[in-house]
């Protein structure tokens, strides 16, 4: 079924906003749990998407990548986390970082279940819900895989910093100032898609196999 651009935006809008909002709120919630109240004090532990939307990263860039094809790419306003305020900064950093990708996995499972039961909806809703569920699965798996790449400041980079010995962690963390530039180069060159696609396909296949 070939969709127009407007139909694609209508199908993808809710899953994209939902995926990014819950991802960021999860970071803030877990940071609060481990002692950092920064996000809570700034009102960022919320499912209100307006608090998390970045006009460029959440709206413009995903719309362009959707139009041009390839990996659906985007970002939200990062939830502020002061790792020095965590009770055990280096150890707890792992759980704060992992919360975002974990929330995307949970949402992917949610969309798999919607996809599984979409046939039981009325004929008027069955097709759009099925398409929205497929979009939700893809978006959340892409976000999970992307954020687990071991590149600071992505969540996978912070997880790596948490797990590495102190002397290696410090050197690895110093890459953070170049991380976004490296990510954009990988995206533009097509290498990002090549790196991520096998993991995306494997994750989606596993989810559909488990919950089919």
C-alpha positions as CSV (number, residue, x, y, z in Angstrom):
1,X,0.0,0.0,0.0
2,X,1.6,3.3,-1.2
3,X,1.1,6.2,1.2
4,X,1.2,9.8,0.4
5,X,3.5,12.1,2.5
6,X,0.6,13.4,4.5
7,X,-0.6,9.9,5.2
8,X,2.9,8.9,6.3
9,X,3.1,11.9,8.7
10,X,-0.3,11.0,10.1
11,X,0.7,7.4,10.7
12,X,4.2,8.2,12.1
13,X,3.4,11.4,14.2
14,X,2.0,9.7,17.3
15,X,4.5,6.9,17.5
16,X,7.5,9.3,17.0
17,X,6.3,11.7,19.6
18,X,5.3,9.0,22.1
19,X,8.7,7.1,21.6
20,X,10.8,10.2,22.2
21,X,8.7,11.5,25.1
22,X,8.7,8.3,27.1
23,X,12.4,7.8,26.3
24,X,13.4,11.2,27.8
25,X,11.0,10.9,30.7
26,X,12.5,7.5,31.6
27,X,15.9,9.0,31.9
28,X,14.6,11.7,34.3
29,X,12.6,9.2,36.4
30,X,15.6,6.8,36.9
31,X,17.9,9.7,37.6
32,X,15.5,10.9,40.3
33,X,15.3,7.4,41.7
34,X,19.1,7.3,42.0
35,X,19.3,10.8,43.7
36,X,19.5,13.4,40.9
37,X,16.5,15.8,41.1
38,X,17.6,18.1,38.3
39,X,15.1,16.8,35.7
40,X,12.3,16.7,38.3
41,X,13.0,20.3,39.4
42,X,12.8,21.5,35.7
43,X,9.5,19.7,35.1
44,X,11.0,17.2,32.6
45,X,9.7,14.0,34.2
46,X,6.5,14.2,32.3
47,X,4.7,12.6,29.4
48,X,3.7,16.0,28.1
49,X,5.5,16.0,24.7
50,X,5.7,19.8,24.5
51,X,8.3,19.6,27.3
52,X,10.5,17.3,25.2
53,X,10.0,18.3,21.6
54,X,12.9,19.9,19.7
55,X,11.5,21.6,16.7
56,X,14.4,20.5,14.5
57,X,15.2,17.1,15.9
58,X,11.7,15.9,16.8
59,X,9.8,17.4,13.9
60,X,11.9,18.6,10.9
61,X,14.6,15.9,10.7
62,X,12.3,12.9,11.1
63,X,10.0,14.4,8.5
64,X,12.9,14.8,6.1
65,X,14.3,11.3,6.7
66,X,10.8,9.9,6.2
67,X,10.5,11.8,2.9
68,X,14.0,10.9,1.7
69,X,14.0,7.3,2.9
70,X,16.7,5.5,4.9
71,X,17.0,5.3,8.7
72,X,14.4,7.4,10.5
73,X,16.5,9.8,12.5
74,X,15.7,12.4,15.1
75,X,16.1,13.5,18.7
76,X,14.4,15.4,21.5
77,X,15.6,18.0,24.0
78,X,17.9,15.9,26.3
79,X,16.6,15.5,29.9
80,X,19.2,17.3,32.1
81,X,21.0,14.8,34.3
82,X,23.8,15.8,36.8
83,X,25.6,12.6,37.2
84,X,27.6,14.0,40.1
85,X,24.4,14.1,42.1
86,X,23.7,10.4,41.7
87,X,24.4,8.4,44.9
88,X,27.0,6.3,43.0
89,X,27.7,8.4,39.9
90,X,29.7,6.0,37.8
91,X,27.6,2.9,38.7
92,X,24.2,4.6,38.5
93,X,25.0,6.3,35.2
94,X,24.5,2.8,33.6
95,X,20.9,2.6,34.8
96,X,20.0,6.2,33.9
97,X,21.4,5.7,30.4
98,X,19.8,2.3,29.9
99,X,16.4,3.6,30.9
100,X,15.8,5.3,27.5
101,X,16.5,2.2,25.3
102,X,14.6,0.0,27.8
103,X,11.6,2.2,27.5
104,X,11.8,1.9,23.7
105,X,11.9,-1.8,24.0
106,X,8.7,-1.8,26.1
107,X,7.0,0.5,23.7
108,X,8.0,-1.7,20.8
109,X,6.4,-4.7,22.6
110,X,3.3,-2.5,23.1
111,X,3.1,-1.8,19.3
112,X,3.7,-5.5,18.5
113,X,0.6,-6.3,20.5
114,X,-1.4,-3.6,18.8
115,X,-0.3,-5.0,15.5
116,X,-1.2,-8.5,16.6
117,X,-4.8,-7.5,17.6
118,X,-5.4,-4.8,14.9
119,X,-7.4,-7.3,12.9
120,X,-10.0,-7.3,15.6
121,X,-10.7,-3.6,15.2
122,X,-13.5,-2.3,13.1
123,X,-12.7,-2.3,9.3
124,X,-12.5,1.5,9.5
125,X,-9.7,1.3,12.1
126,X,-8.0,-2.0,11.3
127,X,-5.7,-0.7,8.5
128,X,-4.6,2.6,10.0
129,X,-3.9,0.9,13.4
130,X,-2.0,-1.9,11.7
131,X,0.1,0.7,9.8
132,X,0.6,2.8,13.0
133,X,1.7,-0.3,14.9
134,X,4.2,-1.2,12.3
135,X,5.5,2.4,12.4
136,X,5.7,2.2,16.2
137,X,7.6,-1.0,16.2
138,X,10.2,0.4,13.6
139,X,10.6,3.7,15.4
140,X,11.2,2.3,18.8
141,X,13.6,-0.4,17.6
142,X,15.5,2.2,15.6
143,X,15.7,4.5,18.6
144,X,16.8,1.6,20.9
145,X,19.5,0.4,18.5
146,X,20.7,3.9,17.7
147,X,21.0,4.9,21.4
148,X,22.8,1.7,22.3
149,X,25.6,2.4,19.9
150,X,28.8,2.8,22.1
151,X,29.4,6.5,21.2
152,X,29.2,9.3,23.7
153,X,26.9,11.1,24.3
154,X,24.5,8.4,23.2
155,X,23.1,6.1,25.9
156,X,25.4,3.3,24.8
157,X,28.4,5.5,25.2
158,X,27.4,6.4,28.8
159,X,26.8,2.7,29.5
160,X,30.3,2.0,28.2
161,X,31.8,4.7,30.4
162,X,30.0,3.2,33.4
163,X,31.4,-0.2,32.7
164,X,35.0,0.6,31.7
165,X,37.8,0.9,34.3
166,X,38.3,4.5,35.5
167,X,41.3,5.3,33.4
168,X,39.7,4.0,30.2
169,X,36.3,5.5,31.1
170,X,37.8,9.0,31.3
171,X,39.5,8.7,28.0
172,X,36.4,7.3,26.3
173,X,34.2,10.0,27.8
174,X,36.4,12.6,26.3
175,X,35.0,11.6,22.8
176,X,31.7,13.2,23.8
177,X,32.5,16.6,22.3
178,X,33.0,14.9,18.9
179,X,30.1,12.4,19.3
180,X,27.4,14.3,17.5
181,X,29.7,15.2,14.6
182,X,30.7,11.6,14.2
183,X,27.1,10.5,14.2
184,X,26.2,13.0,11.5
185,X,29.1,11.9,9.4
186,X,28.0,8.2,9.8
187,X,24.4,9.2,8.9
188,X,25.3,11.2,5.8
189,X,27.8,8.6,4.5
190,X,25.3,5.8,4.9
191,X,27.5,3.9,7.3
192,X,25.0,4.4,10.1
193,X,22.4,2.5,8.2
194,X,24.8,-0.3,7.4
195,X,25.8,-0.6,11.1
196,X,22.3,-0.5,12.4
197,X,20.2,-2.5,9.9
198,X,21.4,-6.0,11.0
199,X,20.5,-5.2,14.6
200,X,17.2,-3.6,13.7
201,X,16.2,-6.6,11.6
202,X,17.2,-9.1,14.3
203,X,15.3,-7.2,17.0
204,X,12.1,-6.9,15.0
205,X,12.3,-10.6,14.0
206,X,12.8,-11.6,17.6
207,X,9.9,-9.5,18.8
208,X,7.5,-10.8,16.1
209,X,8.6,-14.4,16.8
210,X,8.1,-14.1,20.6
211,X,4.7,-12.2,20.4
212,X,3.3,-13.5,17.2
